[in-house]
Amino acid sequence: MDAKLKKILESKRALRRELAARTVGEKLRLLDALRERELAIRGRAVHSSALREEPAPYTKQP
């Protein structure tokens, strides 16, 4: 296995261990922060035509 890949995989394992060791309250705060970031990203996407996607037309299945 490549040394860079080993480093990446170990880093992921370490982050998972760190997150698992956090309290429920800390995890909920992280979740709230992620939600705020998502809303901010969505807000920017609404104003940007480059990221705008049209929904597929609705059709009834037989």
N, C-alpha and C positions, 0 to 999 in steps of 0.2 A: 504494500500500500504506500502511496506517495506520502512524503513527510508533511506536505501542506494539507492533504486530506486528513491525516491523523490529527493534526493540530485543530482543524475545523471541527472534527467529530468530538474531540476531547473538550473543546470549548462549548459545544452544544450540551454535552453531558454535564459539564460544570454549571451551566446556566440552569438546566433543568433541576439539578440538585439544589441550587440556590433558591429557585422559585418554589420548589416543594417545601423548603424549610421555612418559608415566610408564614406569618400568621394570616388567618382568614381576612382580617381587617386590611392588612397590607395588600393582599391579593385583590380585594375589592377596590382599593384606591388605585391600583394599577389598571384595573378594568375600567374605572371611571376615566382615567387619563387616556386610555386607548379610545374610548367612546368619543371623548372631546376631540382627539386628533382625527378620528374618522369624520366627524361632523365638519371640522375645518376643511378637510380634504374634499369632502362632498360639496361644501359651499364654494370652494374654488373651482371645482369641476363644473358646477352649474353655470358659472360665468365664463367658462372656457369652451369654445366650440370644438376644440381639438379633442376633448374628452367626452363630448356629448354622444350618446348612443341612442338610436331610436329603437323602441321596443318592437318585437316581432308582432305581426298582425295576429289577432286572435282568430282561430278557426275552430269550429266544432269538430270533434272526432266522431266518426260514425259509430 
